[in-house]
Amino acid sequence: MNKSNGSSILRFLPLSVGILGGLLLMVNRLTNLNITDSQARGDAIAIIESAVLILVTILWQQVQSLPPDTVELIGQEGLEIAETLPENTKKELAWASRLLLTNTVTRSLVIYYQGKTILRRGILGTNSQVKPGAIVKRVLDTGKPVYLVDLKLYPGRIEFDYLPKNTQGIICQPLGKNGVLILGANAPRSYTKKDENWIEGIAEKLSETLLENY
């Protein structure tokens, strides 16, 4: 049994116990017509407990967060790598970008390094060049990533015109002090902590490669 199946069983356990308890009480009432006052009080308490167990399951299902709605990003799929890069660097950028597109919720990514856009992959935006705005500049200055969980909530989203215009979430991950890896998702709040750790690890490897070969 995997973890998710075990969690599902635990969530529905109160419902099962509540229904079973209610059925047993009903059978007991139908088969035993001579009910004392103490038994009646006990049955009333048991009915309340069964109802509470059923209610707990219903409320639990209602409070579970729904998966974010995904959209079809507007743009053409493609791969663009700066021709001036060494061949081994091109291969590593292609490898890393493919990993990010296939192992995270990323659908579009751009690498900006030393003032130039050196890679675009996935669903491409209409603007082929990165012009750093306030958010990307902050990442370059601080060396810390920025995660915009729901892009429509941020006025600064207009600076990301090099990503598809209906991009839902963005991570700006620093590449050392010289660049930024910018990733776009097709659903808000879709990057998990595991995704963020994965992206950070890939970015560190790319930083070393670009520092040595760019």
Secondary structure, DSSP 8 states (H G I E B T S, - for coil): --HHHHHHHHHHHHHHHHHHHHHHHHHHHHH-----HHHHHHHHHHHHHHHHHHHHHHHHHHHS---------SSEEEEEE-TTS-HHHHHHHHHHHHHHHHHSSEEEEEEEETTEEEEEEEEE-S--S----HHHHHHHHH---EEESSGGG-GGGGG-TTS-TT--EEEEEEETTTEEEEEEESSTT---HHHHHHHHHHHHHHHHHHHHH-
